[in-house]
Amino acid sequence: MPRDVHFPVAHLRPPRNWVNDPNGLVFHDGHFHVSYQYNPYGATHANMHWGHFRSPDLLTWEPLPTALSPTPGGVDGDGCFSGNAVSDGDRLVAFYSAHLVARSPQHQPVTCAVSNDGGTTFSPRGELLIPELPDGCTMYRDPYVWRDGDGWRMLVGAALADGRAAALLYDSPDLETWTYRGPFVARHPEPIGGTEELTGDGWECPQYLPAAGGQAAFIFSTWTEPTGPMRVAALIGEEHDGHFKAGAPVWADHGPDCYAPALLRAPGGRWLLWGWSWEARDQAWAVAGGWAGVLTVPREIHVGGDGTLRQRPATELLALRGEHTVQAEGATHGPEPVELGSVGRAFDLTARLEPTGNAGLRLLTTPDGSEYLDIRLDPDAGELVVDRHHASLDPRDHGGDYRMPSPTGLPVDVRVIVDHSIAEVFLTTTGQVLTLRFYPTGQGPWRLQARTAPGTRLRYAVDAWELNPLVIKTPTTGATEQY
């Protein structure tokens, strides 16, 4: 069967079925381990397992057997929901949300499973690790555990009866006995990044990026009743006596299609982050194709000296660049667009743009130019805009335009990774990122243009390379249910 033209090749996921949150991200025994929420039986959110890959280099990935599966009649009988994993000597310990329909769907207590063979198999605990929820929790799920000195700490996402969203703090000397220390951070809903969108009723998938000589970051996914999952935000600040003190919330991703990002502490003090990019098309379309959801590219993440959250594609991804298909430098002269060259359905682009007004790049995906994705700078608004209103002629595709603040009065550097149906736009100048999905119908070569509004001039330098696929090794015994 020919591969779906919208199926990414340089983003991690199994070849079929549903995936969502990245889980269990950990470096252990010379390998990066990436698990994810996985339905082995179809392309809808159900039957939650943990799928599992590992890699020595972020480029070649080995499918491992499913890490976690629900135990019929057990504490996780209706799903092994989100969490993370830690490396503890020779063993991997995965912490996750135990789902039972008989419980309130908003209460998913913590349990765990242990691997003593490098992640090939996991033995579930079989009972809850933290059976009692703190008083006043109206939502509770998604543990995040990290080593802190000689001991361990855990955050759990929550909503509180007083209307605040929260991350609850626990600590342990041995990963077995956990003591509740109260809310690490808790806030009533408030606007994010100067927009009208709020931080939500509850927080899912809390992640903590410790300070490295500067400030720390608390990253969370906003959840609101009755909508459910919304967007990804962060608080930048400092911890004092078990409480995180921070300023106003900011966006961790400015796009509409990134959620539940998770951190991995890599060797050398580097931190990586993966997110879940959900589908931006009608569900029936995704189900008919037999797959839904993809993980973002791994991103290097840190808090800059100016107190801003900064992300860029992991350095290893430069090795995926193939043929140098576009190399263009110049300036627009008048109202007509400038043809920059052709690109494939998967490419890695860098651009330096210096506009005098509204101007940018257009990715045309049909020969007649009726279908296109725009990435433009609006100096008057001080924004970079990604516009997908015309990105697909298929009416089942979602539209909209999305924005992130952009400096004015100086050249702006961007890097764009496009992979069939996902675009990750990195504003290199500031370290911000915007993720969205789009589903072009055009069958011919795609091409790039530089375009300006009337009376506007754009100086540009654009390079694009073909994006080679990740290498996915032949599944080992026991991993074949994903393939």
N, C-alpha and C positions, 0 to 999 in steps of 0.2 A: 504494500500500500504506500503511495507517495506521501511524503511528509507534508503536513499542513504548512502552507506558505507563511502562516503567522507564528509558527513554532520557533522560538529563539534557539540559536546554536551556541552562543557564547555565555549563556546564563544557565545556572545549575537547576535542573529538575529532571525527574524521570520522564520517559517518553510518553507516558499516558497517565490519566487519572488526575485527581484533585490534589493540589498542594496549597498550604498556607504558611503560617508562621515558621520562620527559621527557629530551630530549637537545638539545645545541646551543643552549642558552638564551643569547641575546646581544642587546644593544641596538646597532643599526648603522644609520646613515643615517636617523635619525629613526623607526625601527621596532623594536618588540620582536619578536624571532624566537623561535619555539618549535617545535622539532622533537621527534620522539618515535619510539620503536620501533614499527614498523608492518608488519603482514602484509597486503599488498594482495590476497591470494587467499583469505582466510578468517578465521574467528574463533578460531583457535588460535595458539599460540606457534610460529611457523615462518616461514621466508622473510623474515628480518629486514631491512627497509629503514628509512630515516628519512623519515617524513612531515614536512610542513613548513607552518606558518602564520606570518604576520606581521601586526602590528597597530600603528597609531600611538598607541593609547590604551587597550589591554587590553579594549576593548568591541566593536570592529568588527574582524573577522579576515578576512584574505584567504588562501585556500588557494594555496600555491605548488606547483610540480611537486615530485615526490619528490626530496629532497635527495641521498640516498645509496642506491645499489642495488648488490647484490653483483655482482662481475665474474666471469662464468663462467671457471673455470680460473685466476682471480687469487688474490691473497693473502687476499681477503675473499669467496671464491667461495661460501661457505655462510652468509654473513650479515654485515651491517654492524651490529655490536652497539654498546653504549652508549659515550658520550663527551660532549664539549662543544665549544663553538666560541668563537672570539675575533674581535674586530674589530681589524684591523691596517691602518690607513690606509683605502684604498679597497677592500680585500678582506676577505672572511670566510674564516677557516680553521677547518675542522671536524676534530677529532681523535676517533678512534673505535677500538673493539676489532675487529680483523680475525678473523673466525671461519672456521675450516676444520675439518670433521669429522675429517680425517686427522691433525690435531694433537690433543693432549689437549684435551678440552672445557674443562679448567680453565686452559688457557694460550691467551690471546687477545692477541697482541702489538699494539702501537700502530701505526696508520697515519693518514693524513690526506687531506683533499680541500680544494680552494680554489675560492672563487667570486669572480669579478671583476664580477658584474652584480647585486649586491644580494641574492644568495641564490636567484636564479631558476634558475641551473645551477651545478653543482659539478664540477670536474675532479679525479678521484681521482689520488693520487700514483702508484699502480700497483705500489708496492713498500713494504715495511715501513719505517716511520720509525725504530723501535727494534727491530731484528731479534733482538738477544740479550737473553734474560731474565737477571736477576741470579741468582747461585747460590742454591740453597735455597728457591726459590719453588715451592710446590705449587699455587698459584692466582695468576693475574695477569690483570687486565682493568680497563676503565673509566677512561680517562685524564680528568683534570680539569686544564686549563691556565688560568693567569691571569697578567696582567701584574704585574711587580714592579719598580718603578723603571724603568730603561732596558732591563731584560731580561724573561725569562719563566720561570715555574716550572710544574712538572707533578707531580701526584700520580697514582699508579696503585694501585688496590685489589689486595690480595694476601693470601695465606696463606703462612706460612713453615714449613719442615720442623721447626722446633723447637716447633711448636704454637701460635705466636702469629699472630693476625691483624694485618695491617699496611697502611699506606699508604706507598708508596715515593716518594722525592723525586728529581726531576730538575730541572736548570736549563739554560737556553739563552739566548744573546744574540740569536738571530735566528729562532726557531721551526723551524730546520732541524737544527742540531747540538745534541744533548742529552747531558748528562753526568749519570751516576747518582751521587747523593750519599748513598744509604743510606736506611734507614727514617726517615720523618718522625715516625711514631708507630707503635708495635707493642705489643700486649698479649696475654697469655693470656686465655682466656675468664673473664669476671667478671660478677657480677650487675649489672643495670641498674636504677637508680632505686629501690633498696630492694626489688625484686621477685626472684623466683627465675629469671627469664629472663636468659640470658647474652649477652655481646657477640659470641659466635660463633667459628667456626673461621677464617673469612675475612671480609673487608670488601669490599662492592661499592659502586660509585658514590661514592667519597670526594669530599667537597666542603669547601672551606675558606672560612670567613667571617673576613676579616682584622679585627684589632682596629681600632676607631675611637675612640681615646681611652680604651679600657678593655681588656677581654679579648677574645680571639678564640674562634671555635668551629670545631671539626672535626666534620663531620656524616657519618655512615656508615650503610650498610644491612647488617644482620647476616645472615650466610650460614652455615649449619650442615649438615654431612654427616650423614645422607642427606636431611634435610628440604629443604634449599635455602634460598630467601629466607625471612626471618623478620620482622624489625621494623626500625625506624629509631631510631638513638640518636645521641648527641652527647657530645663532650668539650669542656669549657670551660677555657681556660688561656692560656698564653703560649708563643711560640716563642723558643728560645734556641739560636743557632748551628746552625740547620737541624734542630732537634728540638723537637717540641711537648710541652710539659710541662703536664699537666692533672690535675684531680681525678678523682673517681669518675664513671663514665658516667651520663648522664641520658637520659630519653626525649626524642626530637625530635617524636614524635607518639605519643600514648598509645593510639591505636586499633589494631584488628587489620588494617585495610585501607588502609594507606599504606606505600609502599615507594619506594626509589630517588629521593628528592627531589633536585632540582637547583637551583642558584643562578643568578641573573641580576643582574649589576651594572647598575643603572639610573642614569639621570642624577641629579645632585644628591646623590650619596652614598648613595642608597637601595638596599637589596638586596631582591630578590624571590625567592621559592621556589615551585616547583610540585612536586607528587609524583604518583606513579602510584597510583590506587586500583583494585585488582583486584576481580574479581567475588567475591561471597560466596554463591555458589549453585552447584549442580551444573553441570559443564562442558557437558553435553548441552543444558541449558536455554539457556545463553548461545549455543552454536553454532546452535541452532534459531532464535534471534532474529537471528543474523547479525552480532553485535557483542559485544565484550568489552573491558573496561577503560576508564578515563576518567582524565583529569588532574584534580587538585584545583584549586580556585580559586587564583589567585596570592596569595601571602601576603607581607606585609612582615615581615622578620625582622631581629632585632638581638640583641646581648647587652646586657642591662640593667646598670645601675650596681651592682646587687646580685649580678651574676655569673650570672644565669639567662637561658636562651634564651627570647625572647619573640616571638610571632607573632600577626598579626592579618590579616584579609582586606585586600587592597590597597584603598587609599582610593577608587580609581576605581570599585569595585564598588557603591558607594553609588548610582551613577547607574542601576543595574539595578533599583532599588526602584520598584515600581509602586503600585497601590492600597494604601492603608493599611487593611488588613482587620481588624486586632485592635488595640484600645487599651483595656487593662484595668488597673485599679489597685485594690487593696483587701487584704483578709485573709480567710483561710479561717476559718469558724466552725463547727467540729464535724466529724463524720466524712464528710459528703457532699462530693464534688468540686464545684468551682466551674467552671461553663462560661465560657470566656473568649471564644469565637468560632470562626468557620470560617476555614480557610486552604486554599489550593490545593496542588497537588502540588509546587510550587516556591515557596519563600518564604524571607524573611530576617527573623529574629526577634532582638529584644533583650529581656533580662529582668534585673531586679534582684530577687533573692530573699533573704528574711531569715527563715529557719526557726528554730523552737525545737527541732526534732527532724527525723526522716526525712520529707522533703517535696520536692515539685518539680512538674514539668510532665509531662503525658501527651499524646501525639499519637495520637488515635484515628483509625484509617483504615477502619473498617467502621461502619455505622450502629448495630449492636448492641454495639459496644465490645469485641468479642472479639479484635480485632487492634489492637495499639498499641505504640508506642515510648515508653519512659520515660526522662526526664532528671531525675534527682533528686539532692538533697544529703543526705549522711549525716554529720551533724556529729560523731557519736560516733566514726566511723572517720576523719573529716577528709578525706572524698572526695566528688567528683562522680562519679556512676554513670550510665552510659548502658546501658540494658538492652533488648536486642532479642529476648529469649526468645519474646515474643509478637508480634513485628513483622511476621510473615507467616503466614498460614494454609497456605501452600504448604510441604510438608515438604522441598522441595529447597533452601529458604533456610537459611543458617547462623544459629545462635543465639548465645547467650553474652551476658555483661555485662562491661563494661570501665570502668576507673576511672582518675581522675587526682586527685592531692592537691588539696584545696580548703581555704582558710582557714576557721576557725570563729570564731563570736562577733562577726561583722560582716557587713554585706550583701555578697552575692556577685553580680557582674555576669557575664552570659554572652551570647554571640551565637551563634546557630545558623543555619547555611545548609543548608536541605534542598532537594534538587533531584531529585525523582522517586525515585531509588534510592541516593542518597548523602547522608549527613549529616556535616557538619563542625561540631563543637562547640568553640567557642573560649571558654575561661575567661578572660574579659577581665581579671579582677582580677589574674591571675598571668601572663598571656601564654601559657598552655599550650593545646594543641589535641588533639582526639581525632577521628579519622576512621573512619567505618564505613559499610558498605553494608547496605541492607535492601530488601525487595521486597514491598510491600503488595499485597494482592489486592482490597481494597475499591474499589468503583466510585463510590460517592457522595462527597459533600464530606467532607474531613477536618476535624477540630475539635480544639481545644486545651482542656485542663482543668488547673486547679491542684488538687493532691491532697496530703493529709497522712496520716501514720500516726495511729492513735488517740491522743488527748491531745496532739497537736502543732498548733501554730499556724504559719501561713505568711503573711508579708506579701509582696506581689508587685506589680510594675509590669511589664507585658508589652506589647510592641508588635510587630506583624508586618506585613510588606508583601509583596505579590506580587513574585516574582522574575521579571523580564522576561528573555527569551532574549538570548544573545549575537547580534550581527549577523554572519552568515557571508556574505561577498560571493560573487557568482557566480564559480566557479573560472576562473582564467586558463587559456589554452591550455597543455596539458601537465599540468594538475593534475587532470584529469577522472577519472583512474583511482581517485581516492579518493571519487568522488561518484556 
